[in-house]
Every structure is written in C-alpha cells, then in structure tokens.
Amino acid sequence: MALAAGSAVLTLPASAAAGPGKPTIKLSTGYLSGAVGATGDPTVTATVAQSGAGGDALKVSATASSRDSVAKAGDVQITGSGGSRQVAVKARGQGYADLTLKVEGAGGKSATATLHYAASSAVHDAAADTRYLTGTSDSSAAVDVGGGYMVVADDENNTLRLYRRDASGGPVRTWDFSSKLGVESEIDIEAATRVGDTVYWTGSMGNSKKGKPKPDRSTLFTTTVTGSGADTELKLGGSYHGLRDDLVKWDQDHGDRFGFADGTADGQAPKQIDGFNVEGLEFAPGSSSTAYVGFRAPLVPPKKGGKALLVPVTNMDKLTKAGKGAAAVHATFGEPVTLDLGGLSVRDIRRNAAGQYLIVAGSWAAEDNSEPYALYAWDGVAGHKPVKRLDLPTTDPGGWEAVVDVPDLSAPGAKVQVITDAGSADLYGDGTEAKELPHAEWKKSRAVWFPLGS
C-alpha cells in the first residue's frame, strides 16, 4: 500500500496494512495432573505470540472448564509475562476436566488451547511435605545425586529419571540403557545403591506374576555418575546376568535353606511367602565390596511372623567388571542375615556414610497400601536387632518402595524422603490403574518427607 506525502510516496508493508495477525497459544504439554490440597503441583508453560504485537500486550486467561467439581476456570492461575506464561491449577476434587485457555491480542483477535487436567484426591498424611513425580507411576528405587536431585527407577520399564527432590513435576532428563545391556523386556528394577560415583541397579530376579521365567529381570548393572543436580549425567558401566543362578546354586549347596530353587521354578509366582523376589541392595558397614541383597520373598521361615532375609554378596564390586574374554566370574556369598521386622520383609534398604541404615519394611504380598509398612533403623551388624522408627501411613494410594537417602538418625528433627509405587492405584476415581493411564503426565508417584522422631 502506498500513501502520498507531498511529493514523496510512503510504502507500508502488507502486514502492517492488514493489521496484527491472529495470536497463537502453544502448551508445553496438553496434559497435566494435580492433587487436591497439594503444595507446588506441576505446571504447564503456555507460549503465546502475535505478529504485529508484543508479547506483553497479550492477555492469557482460563475461560471454561468441562467439570467444575474438579477445577473451575477461576482455579487456574497464570503468571509470567511476554511470550511465556506459567499455568497452574488448584484442584477442587478428584477426576478429569478439560480447561480452555484463551489468548487475546490486538485487533480483538484471539485463540484457544485445551489443557486436559487430572486431579487425584487429597492425601491424609504429610500433605505439605508431599511432592509428585510425574511421567511414571511405578517408582521402585532411588539414589541421591546431590544438589537437591535424585535418580529414580521404575519397575515397569528400564528408564532412569532425574527429578528435583523438592518440587513436583516431570523428569529433568532420562536414560535408558536397554539396548546396550542387551535386554528386550523390563528389567523390573527394584533396588539400587551408590558407592562413590558408581550406582548399582538390580532387577527383582523373580518370575512373572504367572510364574514364567523372565531372564532380563536377573540383570545387575552399574552406572557412573558425573556432575550433580540438574547437570547429572549417567554412563553405563558394566553388567552381570548370573546372580539369580548363583543364589539358587549357593542355596542348594547349603541344604536348600531358603527354598530358592522352588521359589524360582516354572509356575512359581515371585510374591509368595515362599517365593523369590529381590527389592533391596546396600553395602555392608564400611565395605564397598560386600553388599546385602534384600528379599521381599521369601520370609524365613516362610510363614506368618517369619523374618526378613539379607544375603551378603562378598564380591559385588567384581561382578559387573568382567569384560569379554575375561575368566568367568560368579558371586560369592557370606553368612545370611535374618531380621525381625515384625513379620514384614525388605522393600528397600539404605545406608549413610556413618553406617546407619534405614529399611523400608512391607508385606511380601502387598501390591498397594493394603498391608502395614514401617521404617526400621539398623546398624548393619548381623545379630543386632532393627528398631522401628516409624509406621508409614497406608490411607493414601501407593505402596512404599524406596528411601532416597539416610539422614543422621541421631539428629533431632531428622526427616527422610520415601517414595511410593502407585502403579496399581486408582488415582482419579475411574477404576483405571495408574500404570494403564494413557498419558505420562497423568502417571505419578508420591515422594514424601517424614520426620523420624526419636
């Protein structure tokens, strides 16, 4: 378009002549989860723009909800300026709602986007100290990597995820070493421990629920940690796939004390009182070579009130280091340890630098929170009795699976962070197990800080 100005002719760009374009709004993800009464729920980033208008001139708001009982439009909080806005939702009730977000720009033009929201019910215990780890619901093991971050494993896939410990939300980064490990199915990672810059991870070593052998679950592998916090990097170290067979042979050589051969037989489900299922791994006091393998099953003896079982592997540091062409290496074992955990078994075990241990104790059978859970303190010495420090609450969805690290247990006000496996939980009241939810952003586990008391 040309305008005459005296003898001069001023030409305007076609875009200016046409006025500002239609604004756009793009969400970092179209799916978001929250919880009633939660502190610091996950958020979504809305990126907005309009040709011919600055970002600060754009207005972003929530205009509608498909289900006010879950969240109203007025429960959506939008902060930030310019082209990037943060969207948070305060849940009113359990369930699902589609929230309409609208951007309004110059020239009266607008655009909308839909945020698919899912809210779980309020927790009954430690709500202010609860955070939600999204992207997966089956958290099963965790290690601290410094700087307020942790790496969390999942027993439904082989992905390791880096999370902030103090915030709800998805992983900062992920790693999956399946192809390098030569596995084709889930390892069923159930336990982990860190020594220096090396993290040991192990599968459950058990059969499937239907009693079918699952060789990939017998994978023990290491990762090397570099950096810390949000800059943490993991590199695959080595692996070993024979620990289950070594344990069975060792038990047979010692009179089948624990029934490992029967517990691993075809047709034997792992989570039986006389089954075979590993869920704990931690090094013995002052050692970086002898590690306790903690069993969810069997109990010893395999009856109500039986004791929890730890089997020391005395050359754990050697198992994953044998390269191709090296002489065959097999696990060697020390004297087994049985612990009175009130009839419960090992769901995790963790040691601090001072040699103080915490054991997450739970039922050999429970898939959720239908049985008792407790935290026991121990000094790592065979024959010394563990001491119960806390009964873990079971009124909210998810079974307690992992303790991230161990504080100074003698310090007043010591707190510990424990994580749930919520894969079997019906988080949103529609009968769908969390592990079967269609969107990763709706899958979540709880990470809760508990005071340990005296």
C-alpha positions as CSV (number, residue, x, y, z in Angstrom):
1,M,0.0,0.0,0.0
2,A,1.4,3.5,-0.9
3,L,0.4,6.8,0.7
4,A,1.2,10.2,-0.9
5,A,3.0,12.7,1.4
6,G,3.6,15.8,-0.6
7,S,5.9,14.8,-3.4
8,A,7.1,11.7,-1.5
9,V,5.5,8.3,-1.6
10,L,5.5,6.2,1.7
11,T,5.1,2.5,1.2
12,L,3.9,0.4,4.1
13,P,4.4,-3.4,4.5
14,A,1.5,-5.5,3.5
15,S,1.4,-7.0,7.1
16,A,1.1,-3.5,8.6
17,A,-1.7,-2.7,6.2
18,A,-3.5,-5.8,7.1
19,G,-3.2,-5.2,10.9
20,P,-2.0,-7.7,13.5
21,G,-2.2,-11.4,12.8
22,K,-4.2,-14.0,14.7
23,P,-2.5,-14.8,18.1
24,T,-1.2,-18.3,18.8
25,I,-1.0,-20.3,22.0
26,K,1.0,-23.4,22.4
27,L,1.2,-25.6,25.5
28,S,4.4,-27.4,26.5
29,T,2.1,-30.4,27.1
30,G,-1.6,-30.8,26.6
31,Y,-1.9,-32.9,29.8
32,L,-1.4,-32.0,33.4
33,S,-2.0,-33.7,36.8
34,G,-2.6,-32.3,40.2
35,A,-3.9,-33.2,43.6
36,V,-6.5,-31.7,46.0
37,G,-4.7,-29.7,48.7
38,A,-1.3,-30.2,47.1
39,T,1.7,-27.9,47.5
40,G,3.5,-26.9,44.4
41,D,1.8,-29.1,41.8
42,P,3.2,-29.4,38.3
43,T,2.7,-26.6,35.9
44,V,2.5,-26.1,32.1
45,T,4.2,-23.4,30.0
46,A,2.0,-21.6,27.5
47,T,3.9,-19.9,24.7
48,V,1.9,-17.1,23.1
49,A,2.6,-14.8,20.2
50,Q,1.0,-12.4,17.7
51,S,2.6,-10.9,14.6
52,G,2.4,-7.2,14.8
53,A,2.1,-7.1,18.6
54,G,4.4,-7.5,21.6
55,G,4.1,-10.4,24.0
56,D,3.3,-8.2,26.9
57,A,0.3,-6.9,25.1
58,L,-1.3,-10.4,25.1
59,K,-3.8,-11.4,27.7
60,V,-3.9,-15.1,28.7
61,S,-6.8,-16.5,30.8
62,A,-8.8,-19.6,31.5
63,T,-12.3,-19.2,30.2
64,A,-14.1,-22.6,30.8
65,S,-14.0,-26.0,32.4
66,S,-15.7,-29.1,31.4
67,R,-16.1,-30.2,35.0
68,D,-16.3,-27.5,37.7
69,S,-16.2,-30.2,40.5
70,V,-12.6,-31.0,39.5
71,A,-11.4,-27.4,38.7
72,K,-13.2,-24.2,37.7
73,A,-11.8,-21.7,35.3
74,G,-11.1,-19.5,38.3
75,D,-8.9,-22.2,39.8
76,V,-6.4,-21.7,37.0
77,Q,-3.5,-19.3,37.9
78,I,-1.5,-17.8,35.0
79,T,1.7,-16.0,35.8
80,G,4.6,-14.6,33.8
81,S,4.9,-12.1,31.0
82,G,5.8,-11.7,27.4
83,G,5.7,-14.8,25.3
84,S,6.0,-17.3,28.1
85,R,3.3,-17.9,30.8
86,Q,3.1,-20.5,33.6
87,V,-0.2,-22.3,34.1
88,A,-1.0,-23.8,37.5
89,V,-4.3,-25.4,38.6
90,K,-5.7,-25.7,42.1
91,A,-7.8,-28.9,42.2
92,R,-11.2,-28.9,43.8
93,G,-12.0,-32.6,43.6
94,Q,-10.9,-35.9,42.1
95,G,-11.4,-36.6,38.4
96,Y,-10.8,-35.2,35.0
97,A,-11.5,-31.8,33.4
98,D,-10.8,-30.1,30.1
99,L,-9.7,-26.5,30.8
100,T,-9.9,-23.9,28.0
101,L,-7.1,-21.4,27.9
102,K,-7.5,-18.2,25.8
103,V,-5.0,-15.7,24.4
104,E,-6.4,-12.3,23.4
105,G,-4.4,-9.9,21.3
106,A,-4.5,-6.7,19.3
107,G,-7.4,-6.1,16.9
108,G,-9.8,-8.1,19.1
109,K,-8.3,-11.4,17.8
110,S,-7.9,-14.5,20.0
111,A,-7.1,-18.2,20.0
112,T,-7.6,-21.0,22.4
113,A,-6.0,-24.2,23.6
114,T,-7.3,-27.1,25.7
115,L,-5.5,-28.4,28.8
116,H,-6.5,-31.9,29.8
117,Y,-6.3,-32.0,33.5
118,A,-6.5,-34.9,36.0
119,A,-6.7,-34.4,39.8
120,S,-6.1,-37.1,42.5
121,S,-7.7,-36.9,45.9
122,A,-6.2,-35.1,48.9
123,V,-3.7,-37.1,50.9
124,H,-4.4,-37.7,54.5
125,D,-0.8,-37.5,55.8
126,A,2.1,-35.1,55.3
127,A,0.3,-33.1,52.5
128,A,2.7,-30.2,52.9
129,D,5.7,-32.4,52.6
130,T,4.4,-34.4,49.6
131,R,5.7,-34.0,46.1
132,Y,4.5,-35.8,42.9
133,L,6.9,-37.3,40.5
134,T,5.2,-37.4,37.1
135,G,6.0,-39.4,34.0
136,T,5.7,-42.7,35.6
137,S,3.7,-44.3,38.4
138,D,5.8,-47.3,39.3
139,S,8.8,-45.8,41.1
140,S,10.8,-48.6,42.7
141,A,14.3,-47.4,43.6
142,A,16.1,-44.1,44.0
143,V,19.5,-42.7,44.7
144,D,20.5,-39.1,45.7
145,V,22.8,-37.4,43.2
146,G,23.4,-34.1,45.1
147,G,22.2,-30.6,44.5
148,G,18.7,-31.5,45.6
149,Y,18.1,-34.1,42.8
150,M,17.7,-37.8,42.7
151,V,17.6,-40.6,40.0
152,V,14.5,-42.8,40.2
153,A,14.0,-46.2,38.6
154,D,10.7,-47.8,37.5
155,D,9.8,-51.4,37.6
156,E,7.6,-51.3,34.5
157,N,10.3,-50.0,32.1
158,N,14.0,-49.6,32.1
159,T,14.1,-45.8,32.1
160,L,16.1,-43.9,34.8
161,R,14.7,-40.5,35.5
162,L,16.3,-37.4,37.1
163,Y,14.0,-35.4,39.4
164,R,14.1,-32.5,41.7
165,R,13.6,-33.7,45.2
166,D,11.7,-30.6,46.4
167,A,9.3,-30.0,43.5
168,S,6.5,-31.8,41.8
169,G,6.8,-32.4,38.1
170,G,8.3,-34.5,35.3
171,P,11.9,-35.7,35.0
172,V,14.6,-33.2,34.1
173,R,16.3,-35.9,31.9
174,T,16.1,-39.6,31.3
175,W,18.4,-42.5,30.4
176,D,17.5,-46.0,29.0
177,F,20.4,-48.4,28.6
178,S,18.3,-51.4,27.4
179,S,20.0,-51.8,24.1
180,K,23.5,-51.6,25.5
181,L,22.5,-54.1,28.2
182,G,21.1,-56.5,25.6
183,V,17.7,-56.7,27.2
184,E,14.4,-56.8,25.3
185,S,11.9,-56.5,28.1
186,E,11.6,-54.9,31.5
187,I,14.4,-55.5,34.0
188,D,11.9,-54.9,36.8
189,I,14.4,-52.6,38.6
190,E,13.7,-52.9,42.3
191,A,16.8,-51.8,44.1
192,A,19.8,-49.5,43.8
193,T,22.7,-48.3,45.9
194,R,25.5,-45.8,45.3
195,V,29.2,-46.1,46.2
196,G,31.3,-43.1,45.2
197,D,30.4,-42.3,41.6
198,T,29.1,-45.8,40.9
199,V,25.4,-46.7,41.2
200,Y,24.4,-50.4,41.3
201,W,20.9,-51.3,40.0
202,T,19.3,-54.7,40.1
203,G,16.2,-56.3,38.8
204,S,13.9,-58.3,41.0
205,M,15.2,-61.6,39.7
206,G,11.8,-63.1,40.1
207,N,9.4,-64.8,37.7
208,S,6.4,-63.1,36.2
209,K,3.1,-62.9,38.1
210,K,2.1,-66.0,36.2
211,G,5.3,-67.8,37.2
212,K,7.1,-67.6,33.9
213,P,10.9,-67.1,33.9
214,K,12.0,-63.6,32.9
215,P,15.7,-63.7,32.2
216,D,16.0,-59.9,31.8
217,R,14.9,-59.4,35.4
218,S,18.2,-61.0,36.5
219,T,20.1,-58.1,35.2
220,L,22.6,-56.3,37.6
221,F,24.2,-53.2,36.1
222,T,26.1,-50.2,37.1
223,T,26.1,-46.6,36.0
224,T,28.8,-44.0,36.6
225,V,27.7,-40.6,37.8
226,T,29.3,-37.3,36.7
227,G,28.2,-33.9,37.7
228,S,25.4,-33.3,40.2
229,G,22.0,-31.7,40.5
230,A,20.4,-30.7,37.2
231,D,23.7,-31.4,35.4
232,T,23.9,-35.0,36.5
233,E,25.0,-37.4,33.7
234,L,24.9,-41.2,33.8
235,K,27.1,-43.5,31.8
236,L,26.6,-47.3,31.6
237,G,29.3,-49.2,33.5
238,G,29.1,-53.0,33.4
239,S,26.5,-55.7,33.9
240,Y,26.1,-59.2,35.2
241,H,23.2,-61.5,34.4
242,G,24.0,-64.5,36.6
243,L,23.2,-63.5,40.2
244,R,19.9,-65.3,40.3
245,D,21.5,-68.6,39.2
246,D,24.4,-68.1,41.7
247,L,21.9,-67.5,44.5
248,V,20.0,-70.7,43.7
249,K,23.1,-72.8,43.4
250,W,24.5,-71.4,46.7
251,D,21.3,-72.2,48.5
252,Q,21.2,-75.7,47.0
253,D,24.8,-76.2,48.1
254,H,23.7,-75.3,51.7
255,G,20.8,-77.7,52.0
256,D,18.1,-75.5,50.3
257,R,17.8,-73.4,53.5
258,F,15.6,-70.8,51.8
259,G,14.0,-72.8,49.0
260,F,15.4,-70.6,46.2
261,A,15.2,-73.4,43.7
262,D,11.5,-73.9,44.4
263,G,10.9,-70.2,44.5
264,T,12.3,-69.7,41.0
265,A,10.8,-72.8,39.5
266,D,8.5,-72.5,36.5
267,G,5.0,-71.8,37.6
268,Q,6.1,-70.2,40.9
269,A,4.8,-66.6,41.3
270,P,7.5,-64.4,42.9
271,K,5.5,-62.6,45.5
272,Q,4.6,-65.5,47.7
273,I,5.6,-66.1,51.3
274,D,7.9,-68.8,49.9
275,G,8.7,-67.1,46.6
276,F,11.8,-65.4,45.3
277,N,11.8,-61.6,44.8
278,V,14.6,-59.1,45.5
279,E,13.8,-55.5,46.4
280,G,16.8,-54.3,48.4
281,L,20.5,-53.7,47.8
282,E,23.0,-51.9,50.0
283,F,26.6,-52.4,51.1
284,A,27.7,-53.8,54.4
285,P,29.2,-51.5,57.1
286,G,32.5,-50.0,55.9
287,S,32.5,-52.1,52.7
288,S,32.5,-51.3,49.0
289,S,32.7,-54.9,48.0
290,T,30.2,-56.8,50.2
291,A,26.6,-55.9,49.6
292,Y,23.4,-57.1,51.2
293,V,20.7,-58.4,48.8
294,G,17.4,-57.8,50.5
295,F,14.4,-60.1,49.8
296,R,10.8,-59.3,49.6
297,A,10.2,-63.0,49.4
298,P,10.8,-65.5,51.0
299,L,10.2,-64.9,54.7
300,V,12.4,-67.1,57.0
301,P,10.7,-69.4,57.8
302,P,8.0,-68.9,55.1
303,K,5.1,-68.4,57.5
304,K,3.3,-65.6,59.3
305,G,5.7,-63.9,61.6
306,G,8.8,-65.0,59.6
307,K,11.9,-62.9,59.4
308,A,13.3,-60.8,56.6
309,L,16.3,-62.1,54.7
310,L,19.5,-60.5,53.6
311,V,22.2,-62.4,51.7
312,P,25.6,-60.8,51.6
313,V,27.3,-60.9,48.1
314,T,31.0,-60.6,49.0
315,N,32.3,-59.7,45.6
316,M,29.7,-57.3,44.3
317,D,32.3,-54.9,43.0
318,K,33.8,-57.6,40.8
319,L,30.6,-58.9,39.2
320,T,29.9,-56.2,36.7
321,K,33.5,-55.6,35.7
322,A,34.4,-58.8,33.9
323,G,34.7,-57.9,30.2
324,K,34.6,-60.0,27.1
325,G,37.2,-62.7,27.1
326,A,37.7,-62.5,30.9
327,A,37.6,-65.5,33.1
328,A,34.1,-66.4,34.3
329,V,33.1,-64.6,37.5
330,H,30.4,-65.8,39.8
331,A,29.0,-64.3,43.0
332,T,30.5,-65.4,46.3
333,F,28.4,-65.2,49.5
334,G,28.7,-64.6,53.2
335,E,26.6,-65.8,56.1
336,P,22.9,-64.8,55.5
337,V,21.2,-62.4,57.9
338,T,17.7,-62.6,59.1
339,L,16.0,-59.6,60.7
340,D,12.9,-59.3,62.8
341,L,10.8,-56.7,61.0
342,G,7.5,-57.6,62.7
343,G,6.6,-60.2,60.1
344,L,7.4,-57.8,57.2
345,S,10.0,-58.2,54.5
346,V,12.5,-55.9,52.8
347,R,11.1,-53.3,50.3
348,D,14.3,-51.2,50.4
349,I,17.4,-50.7,52.4
350,R,19.7,-47.7,52.5
351,R,22.9,-46.8,54.4
352,N,24.5,-43.4,55.1
353,A,28.3,-42.6,55.5
354,A,28.0,-43.1,59.2
355,G,26.9,-46.7,58.8
356,Q,23.3,-46.0,59.8
357,Y,20.7,-48.0,57.9
358,L,17.0,-47.5,57.2
359,I,14.9,-50.4,56.0
360,V,11.5,-49.9,54.3
361,A,9.6,-52.9,55.6
362,G,6.4,-54.1,53.9
363,S,4.4,-57.2,53.2
364,W,5.7,-59.8,50.7
365,A,2.2,-59.8,49.2
366,A,1.0,-56.2,49.1
367,E,0.7,-54.5,45.7
368,D,-0.5,-51.3,47.1
369,N,-1.2,-50.0,50.6
370,S,-3.4,-52.8,51.9
371,E,-0.8,-54.1,54.3
372,P,1.4,-52.3,57.0
373,Y,4.6,-50.6,56.1
374,A,7.3,-49.3,58.5
375,L,10.7,-47.8,58.7
376,Y,13.3,-49.6,60.7
377,A,16.7,-48.3,61.8
378,W,19.6,-50.8,61.9
379,D,23.4,-50.7,62.4
380,G,24.2,-53.2,59.7
381,V,25.6,-55.8,62.1
382,A,24.2,-59.4,61.9
383,G,22.6,-60.4,65.2
384,H,21.8,-56.8,66.1
385,K,18.1,-56.1,66.2
386,P,16.5,-53.4,64.0
387,V,14.4,-50.7,65.8
388,K,11.2,-49.4,64.4
389,R,11.3,-45.7,63.8
390,L,8.1,-45.0,62.0
391,D,4.8,-46.7,60.9
392,L,4.3,-45.5,57.4
393,P,0.7,-44.3,56.6
394,T,-1.4,-46.6,54.4
395,T,-4.5,-44.4,54.0
396,D,-3.4,-43.0,50.6
397,P,-2.8,-44.7,47.3
398,G,0.5,-46.4,46.6
399,G,2.9,-48.8,48.3
400,W,6.1,-47.5,49.9
401,E,9.0,-48.7,47.8
402,A,12.1,-46.5,48.1
403,V,14.1,-44.4,50.6
404,V,16.3,-41.9,48.8
405,D,19.0,-41.4,51.5
406,V,19.5,-41.7,55.2
407,P,19.8,-38.6,57.4
408,D,21.8,-38.6,60.7
409,L,19.4,-40.7,62.7
410,S,20.6,-39.3,66.0
411,A,19.9,-35.7,64.9
412,P,16.8,-34.0,66.4
413,G,14.2,-33.4,63.7
414,A,15.7,-35.8,61.2
415,K,13.5,-36.3,58.1
416,V,13.6,-38.9,55.4
417,Q,12.1,-38.9,51.9
418,V,10.2,-42.1,50.9
419,I,8.7,-42.8,47.5
420,T,5.6,-44.8,46.5
421,D,5.0,-47.2,43.7
422,A,1.4,-46.2,42.7
423,G,1.2,-48.3,39.6
424,S,-1.8,-50.3,40.9
425,A,-3.6,-47.3,42.4
426,D,-6.8,-45.8,41.0
427,L,-5.6,-42.2,41.2
428,Y,-8.5,-40.4,39.5
429,G,-11.6,-42.4,40.6
430,D,-12.4,-44.0,37.3
431,G,-11.1,-47.5,38.0
432,T,-8.0,-47.2,35.8
433,E,-4.8,-48.4,37.4
434,A,-2.1,-45.6,37.2
435,K,0.2,-47.7,35.1
436,E,-2.5,-48.1,32.5
437,L,-3.2,-44.3,32.2
438,P,-2.9,-43.1,28.6
439,H,-0.7,-40.1,29.3
440,A,2.6,-40.0,31.1
441,E,1.8,-36.6,32.6
442,W,-1.1,-38.2,34.5
443,K,1.1,-41.1,35.9
444,K,2.7,-40.2,39.2
445,S,4.3,-41.4,42.4
446,R,4.4,-39.6,45.7
447,A,7.7,-38.6,47.3
448,V,7.0,-37.7,51.0
449,W,9.3,-36.3,53.7
450,F,8.6,-37.8,57.1
451,P,10.0,-36.8,60.5
452,L,11.6,-39.8,62.1
453,G,11.1,-38.9,65.7
454,S,13.2,-40.5,68.4
